[in-house]
Amino acid sequence: MINNVSNSPIASSVLTLKSRLEIRFDASTIDGLIIKDRMYTPSMSNPRSYASFPSILFIPIIRLNRNMFDQSLGKDDIKKIFLSPSQFNIFIEQKLANNIYKKVSLSQADKKGIIHENILFILSLFFKKGNKFVVNDTNYIVNTYNWDNEYKYNELIGQNTSVFNIKLNFMLHQGSELSFIDSTRLNCLQKKNDIIRDYYVLSGINTNQK
């Protein structure tokens, strides 16, 4: 669901094609919380290859799916489409040129679940289980991530772009490999934390209270 949507009438303008996805996150390991409310940058997924890309580019008004991409492309190639402005623009132009993929308004995209599905597409691309994640020069492996399905939208006046903001919670494993045992332990911890969080919600307990 969209929160804090700009009132500007940009329903089907080029502006909504030139968006970016900003991700803030908390991260935990088996030993507990290690990162609180940090902004994600693509270099965290690949410090060497993605260092020059400041953010993830995003398409809110055309539904994304794997069939839109050449089947010969690997996941790293597809990722770079959402990191490189030049590749991103070429991709959009190609998809719109033959009128197979049609734009809808932002409100229609919200009602039809396109924005939600496109965010899930990006998340599954960058944060698949086993993917690398580097923070503070320490190597981690993604075990799981949770998204509350909420997103906020803002138009950046004068910058010809829009920003979709989401919040994730990561369960990470320190190191370069994730064994079955490590994954099982982390999954059990995640389920425990989810049960505790659900209990607090159902009980009306404010977890921010000391």
C-alpha positions in Angstrom: 0.0 0.0 0.0 1.2 3.5 -0.8 1.8 5.9 2.0 2.5 9.7 1.7 1.9 9.8 -2.0 2.7 13.2 -3.6 -0.3 15.1 -4.8 1.3 16.1 -8.0 -0.7 14.7 -11.1 2.0 12.6 -12.6 -0.1 9.4 -13.1 1.4 8.3 -16.4 4.3 10.6 -17.0 7.9 9.7 -17.8 8.7 10.6 -14.2 7.1 7.5 -12.9 9.4 5.4 -15.1 12.5 7.0 -13.7 12.1 6.0 -10.1 14.4 4.4 -7.5 13.9 2.0 -4.6 15.4 3.0 -1.3 15.8 0.4 1.3 16.5 0.9 5.0 17.2 -2.2 7.0 17.9 -3.8 10.3 20.1 -6.9 10.3 20.6 -9.7 12.8 22.8 -12.8 13.1 22.4 -15.8 15.4 24.0 -13.6 18.1 21.4 -10.8 17.8 21.0 -7.4 16.2 24.1 -6.1 14.5 22.8 -3.2 12.4 19.9 -0.8 13.1 18.2 1.4 10.5 21.0 1.5 7.9 20.5 2.6 4.2 21.2 -0.1 1.7 23.6 0.6 -1.1 24.3 -1.9 -4.0 28.0 -2.1 -3.0 26.8 -4.1 0.0 25.8 -6.9 -2.4 29.0 -6.6 -4.5 31.6 -4.1 -3.3 33.8 -4.6 -6.4 31.2 -4.6 -9.2 28.5 -2.4 -7.8 30.7 0.3 -6.1 29.9 2.9 -8.8 26.1 2.4 -8.6 24.5 4.5 -5.8 21.0 3.0 -5.9 18.5 0.5 -7.3 16.4 1.9 -10.2 12.8 1.0 -10.1 9.8 0.7 -12.5 6.4 1.2 -10.7 4.0 1.2 -13.6 5.0 -1.7 -15.8 4.6 -5.2 -14.3 8.0 -7.0 -14.1 8.5 -10.7 -14.7 11.4 -12.9 -15.8 10.0 -13.3 -19.3 10.7 -9.6 -20.0 14.5 -10.4 -20.0 16.5 -12.3 -22.5 16.7 -15.9 -21.3 20.5 -15.9 -21.8 20.9 -13.2 -19.2 22.1 -14.3 -15.8 20.9 -12.8 -12.5 23.9 -10.5 -12.3 23.2 -9.2 -15.8 19.6 -8.4 -14.8 20.7 -6.8 -11.6 22.9 -4.4 -13.6 19.9 -3.3 -15.6 18.4 -1.9 -12.3 21.7 -0.3 -11.4 23.0 1.3 -14.6 20.9 4.3 -15.8 21.9 3.7 -19.4 21.0 0.0 -19.4 17.8 0.9 -17.5 16.7 3.5 -20.0 17.4 1.1 -23.0 15.4 -1.7 -21.3 12.4 0.6 -20.8 12.5 2.0 -24.3 12.7 -1.5 -25.8 9.7 -2.7 -23.7 7.6 0.2 -24.7 8.6 0.4 -28.3 6.4 -2.6 -29.4 3.5 -1.7 -27.2 3.4 -5.1 -25.6 4.1 -3.7 -22.2 1.8 -0.8 -21.5 2.1 1.9 -18.8 -0.7 2.4 -16.3 -1.2 5.2 -13.9 0.4 5.1 -10.5 -2.9 4.7 -8.7 -3.8 1.8 -11.1 -0.5 0.2 -10.5 -1.1 0.4 -6.7 -4.7 -1.1 -7.0 -3.5 -3.9 -9.4 -0.6 -4.8 -7.1 2.0 -4.0 -9.7 4.1 -1.8 -7.4 4.0 -4.5 -4.7 4.9 -7.3 -7.2 7.8 -5.2 -8.7 9.3 -4.6 -5.3 9.1 -8.4 -4.6 10.8 -9.0 -7.9 13.7 -6.7 -7.0 14.0 -8.1 -3.5 14.2 -11.7 -4.8 16.8 -10.6 -7.3 19.2 -8.9 -4.9 18.5 -10.7 -1.6 18.1 -14.3 -2.5 19.0 -16.8 0.2 22.8 -17.4 -0.1 23.6 -14.0 -1.7 26.6 -12.1 -0.4 26.0 -9.1 1.9 28.9 -6.9 3.1 28.6 -4.4 5.9 31.5 -2.6 7.6 34.0 -4.7 5.6 32.6 -7.8 7.1 31.3 -10.6 4.8 27.8 -12.1 5.5 25.4 -14.4 3.7 21.7 -13.6 3.4 19.6 -16.3 5.0 16.2 -14.6 5.1 14.7 -11.2 4.8 11.3 -9.8 5.9 9.3 -7.0 4.3 6.1 -5.7 5.9 4.6 -5.0 2.4 4.4 -1.3 3.1 6.0 1.4 0.9 6.1 5.1 0.8 6.3 7.2 -2.3 7.8 10.6 -2.7 8.4 12.9 -5.7 11.7 14.7 -5.8 10.8 18.2 -7.1 13.2 19.4 -9.7 15.1 16.1 -10.0 12.8 14.4 -12.5 12.6 11.3 -10.3 10.5 9.6 -7.7 11.5 7.4 -4.7 9.9 4.4 -3.2 11.0 3.7 0.4 10.7 0.3 2.2 12.1 -1.3 5.3 13.6 -4.8 5.5 14.8 -7.0 8.3 17.6 -9.3 7.4 18.8 -12.5 9.1 22.5 -12.9 8.1 25.2 -15.4 8.6 28.8 -14.2 9.0 31.2 -15.7 6.6 31.3 -16.6 2.9 29.3 -19.9 3.1 25.9 -20.9 4.5 25.7 -24.5 5.6 22.5 -26.4 6.1 23.0 -26.4 9.8 23.6 -22.7 9.9 20.5 -22.1 7.8 18.4 -24.3 10.1 19.6 -22.5 13.2 18.9 -19.1 11.7 15.5 -20.1 10.5 14.5 -21.4 14.0 15.7 -18.1 15.5 13.7 -16.1 12.9 10.5 -18.1 13.7 11.0 -17.6 17.4 11.4 -13.8 16.9 8.3 -13.8 14.6 6.3 -15.5 17.3 7.4 -13.1 19.9 6.7 -10.1 17.7 3.2 -11.4 16.8 2.5 -11.9 20.5 3.5 -8.3 21.3 1.2 -7.1 18.5 -1.8 -9.2 19.6 -1.2 -8.2 23.2 -0.9 -4.5 22.4 2.5 -4.3 23.9 4.8 -1.4 22.7 8.2 -3.0 22.1 9.8 0.4 22.1 9.0 0.9 25.8 11.8 0.2 28.2 
